[in-house]
Amino acid sequence: MHTSISYIQSLIQPTKVVAGTAVDITGIAINSKEVEAGFCFADWRSVTTQQSYVEQAIEMGAHAVITTSLPSHLHPHVTYWVVADLPKATAIVANHLFDSPSQKLQIVGVTGTNGKTTVATMLYKLFTAMGFTCGLIGTVHIKVGNTTVDATHTTPDVITLFKLLQRMHQQGCTHVFMECSSHAIHQQRIAGIQFTGAIFTNITHDHLDYHKTFDEYIRVKKMLFDGLSADAFAISNADDKRGTIMLQNTAAKQVYYGLKNAADVKGKIIDNSLLGLQMMMNQVEVHLRLIGEFNAYNSLAVYAAALALQQPADKVLLALSAITGADGRFDYMLSKSGILAIVDYAHTPDALENVLVTIKKFKKGFENVYTVVGCGGDRDAAKRPIMAQIACDYSEKAILTSDNPRTENPLAILQQMTANLSSSAKRRLVVVEDRKEAIYLAVEQAKKEDIILIAGKGHETYQEIMGVKYPFNDKEVVANAFNHFNK
């Protein structure tokens, strides 16, 4: 779309303007390498170096620059706009250039520590099953209708996001379900998106390496709901102690779901087994192909959203009973000798405990539980000993291993995990740095009907070590181990 510079200027209303001779804009980029002739460059400086890439963008053909401070050298053909809120200005321009896609779609954002991927994926599957063409933006996949695009971030950058939403609208999507991570909210990667509604799953200890304090983590999550319009809906977990705090300042219609406390969408678990969940949802009985109390909450959130999107309750429950969750979320495999292996993305203390509590409920009493788990490098180090303690508390054998060590020494991470463990925990513990060897050890030692949990990586198909992503798939390794030991 070609748009005059004067019109773009009227949209963003900069605090200072240095006009150039170029007259129109053909696109926008925040990465100087992606600038094309006629583009507007939004000068989002490097987070680590604070280095400006304006000169590189102009060399690539930029006609205009949005920035928070003028560079020392000005080019006569380039228009420079100084703005107070760079993410907002970028979103305004991107929204216009990509033909205001979020105003033409029903977009539901999902935030929370755990459950984002499952809830967003279930909503995508549910609405697709009910006959809608849908988009999905999440950790595992980005989907445009039935086309899959690999995701590199939970939420893409603001320009990629608008471009994606435009593509979804052009290809006939009516609904889009989007994970909204705390990083994306804080970095304003969802700025300018007009949400039809938003869902809060829960909040527990995570990402404190980035947010520094738990209160700041909560505040950032809450920003999604604070920004909703009066025409939108805000759905929250009535059983989470911060569920009401999330919706305190929202202008949107408030809807609560839960199993324990009073809620607009109330659930009750009748039976929870490896065959699935038998539940009551607002006094209607439904069988789900999902396992565990945490998935009861996820299903209630999905049901609440579907009702808020004006779908008939009976049609929703019928479709809901047939769908599955997301890849790498309580993804289980049964060996020919009867060993149950579960691959799960659980990488926070709360998520790991939820999965292990669920496994404990399935035990008949004599099975051993083996938990293979690690902690990622360059991330919140405070959770490392907590994760190890939980693994030991709920398992007959905890095998601590590498996750994605990234730029850290994996042995140093493992040492932090084992620090200050109780003596009883240490008796159940073994440390195996190599993740493949750790999984093989669990399979080798497991007997018929024992349960192996491989936690932390879930759907991921790589292991990141010193900046290199090596192919690694927990499910494939488990399958190979079953064959190797003839189990």
Secondary structure, DSSP 8 states (H G I E B T S, - for coil): --EEHHHHHHHH--SEEE--S--EE-EEESSGGG--TTEEEE----TTT----HHHHHHTT-SEEEESS--SS--TT-EEEE-S-HHHHHHHHHHHHTT-GGGSSEEEEEESSSSHHHHHHHHHHHHHHTT--EEEESSSEEEETTEEEE-SSSS--HHHHHHHHHHHHHTT--EEEEE--HHHHHTTTTTT---SEEEE----S--HHHHSSHHHHHHHHHHHHHT--TTSEEEEETTSTTHHHHTTT--SEEEEEESSS--SEEEEEEEEETTEEEEEETTEEEEES--SHHHHHHHHHHHHHHHHTT--HHHHHHHHTT----TTSSEEEE-TTS-EEEEE---SHHHHHHHHHHHHHH--SS--EEEEE---TTS-GGGHHHHHHHHHHT-SEEEE--S--BTS-HHHHHHHHHTT--HHHHTTEEE-SSHHHHHHHHHHH--TT-EEEEES-TT--EEEETTEEEE--HHHHHHHHHHHTT-
